[in-house]
Amino acid sequence: MDRTIKNNTLYFDGCNTVELAKKYGTPLYVMSETAIVEKCKEIRDTFLNKYEKTRAAYASKAFLTLSMCKIIEREGLCMDVVSGGELYTAMKADFPAEKIEFNGNNKSIEELQLAIDYNIGRIIVDGLDELDLIEEICKEKGKKVNILYRVTPGVKSDSHDYIVTGKKDSKFGIPLDDEVIFPAIEHAIKSPYANFMGFHFHVGSQLHDNESHLKALDIVLKLIKDTKEKYDYATPELNIGGGFGIKYTEADHKKPYAYFLDPMMEKIEQFSKDIGIERPEIVIEPGRSIVGEAGITLYTIGTIKDIKGIRKYVSVDGGMTDNIRPALYQAKYEGIVANKAEEPKTETVTICGKCCESGDVLIRDAQVADVKRGDIFAVFSTGAYSYTMASNYNKNPLLATVLVKEGKSEIIVKRQSYEHMIENEIIPDSLK
Ligand SMILES: *Cc1c(COP(=O)(O)O)cnc(C)c1O
């Protein structure tokens, strides 16, 4: 376990969190290399090595730094990027181009050019005219790229249930209307500038139930069958996305990768036999599940306001700028007073940030030890979609990130300085 308690203090991957806070300052993201590596190993053991012709592309939008690219490469995963900036980061870390896949519902011409120049492995085409853009660029450069179509299976998912939505109501993917998808498939098959590899779907995120994955899979397998029958074309690849849930709070019952992947693989193998094609190469795109629980955020407690009979607000020195998820979609977190880790949790408080928004609350009704100004508060499971969604609201500088491993710590992202924050700002002559 990456989180342990010793001498009334929280340790994370062998590091004393109170000392980390002292050494690097707060607020601070702390990422456990051990935890990331364990997740990658689970993917290798229960998917990549268990089934041949498989790949896992880390959805880098969950957490991306140069160092993370190095870890992902070392652990044998591919990388999924969704913007020119993510692609640039991977390039700067010398991540192998053929192992990069490019998702996104509105890739710009410049982003596509960058991807094609770098000879990335796959472009996942997300709209009907995107292939036209790709063809123009490839024609000019004399290149050919591997593409997949992201389709919208029309399955909406949440943790417990799925509802079939109006099939066009998503900004992602190509809707599965016959008059839309089949001309697109024909276009891709015939394109002199694209190798049509197959289909991609991604049903949602933070899922604890495999139902929506399985339901979407059925729909897309039907599409593979139709493509085979109509065009005598067996798509060599199928990307089944990510979305595997993690444990944020005690209420979350996380499942292993195999819970999602084994029944899907069984379905795909059977289907391939049934229609007489070679089983396509299967690609997954886990993001949150690799890094989510591998990260914590350390804060220093400041002002405490006890509104008698109503609520006790305990403020920390960060907030929605370093973790927007509670404010954005009421995401739930848990945490602990890191320097009072063994003390009884006698108080119910609201952990709030320092930003000028009433919604800047990190944890409502947290059970904590008797907190005082200057204590260190650790929020758990902040490794995914915190750093990558951070902002400079209220001109709060972006946090430093420390990578920890078995008691050792190294800085992988420096804290942003005030100077750095305003370095792109210019006062025009008219205001001087
Ligand atoms: C965000 C995303 C993922 C990763 O989702 P997680 O819930 O973080 O696993 C995978 N594929 C696509 C296309 C995505 O947009």
The ligand as an SDF file (V2000), in Angstrom:
LIG
                    3D

 15 15  0  0  0  0  0  0  0  0999 V2000
  -10.3930   10.5580  -21.4720 C   0  0  0  0  0  0  0  0  0  0  0  0
  -10.3000    9.4630  -22.4530 C   0  0  0  0  0  0  0  0  0  0  0  0
   -9.7780    8.2440  -22.0770 C   0  0  0  0  0  0  0  0  0  0  0  0
   -9.3470    7.9180  -20.6710 C   0  0  0  0  0  0  0  0  0  0  0  0
  -10.4040    7.9080  -19.7900 O   0  0  0  0  0  0  0  0  0  0  0  0
  -10.1300    7.4970  -18.2660 P   0  0  0  0  0  0  0  0  0  0  0  0
  -11.4700    7.5680  -17.6510 O   0  0  0  0  0  0  0  0  0  0  0  0
   -9.1850    8.4810  -17.7150 O   0  0  0  0  0  0  0  0  0  0  0  0
   -9.5830    6.1190  -18.3070 O   0  0  0  0  0  0  0  0  0  0  0  0
   -9.6420    7.2730  -23.0480 C   0  0  0  0  0  0  0  0  0  0  0  0
  -10.0030    7.5090  -24.3270 N   0  0  0  0  0  0  0  0  0  0  0  0
  -10.5030    8.6870  -24.7260 C   0  0  0  0  0  0  0  0  0  0  0  0
  -10.8640    8.8910  -26.1340 C   0  0  0  0  0  0  0  0  0  0  0  0
  -10.6850    9.6930  -23.8050 C   0  0  0  0  0  0  0  0  0  0  0  0
  -11.1980   10.8470  -24.1970 O   0  0  0  0  0  0  0  0  0  0  0  0
  1  2  1  0
  2  3  1  0
  2 14  2  0
  3  4  1  0
  3 10  2  0
  4  5  1  0
  5  6  1  0
  6  7  2  0
  6  8  1  0
  6  9  1  0
 10 11  1  0
 11 12  2  0
 12 13  1  0
 12 14  1  0
 14 15  1  0
M  END
$$$$
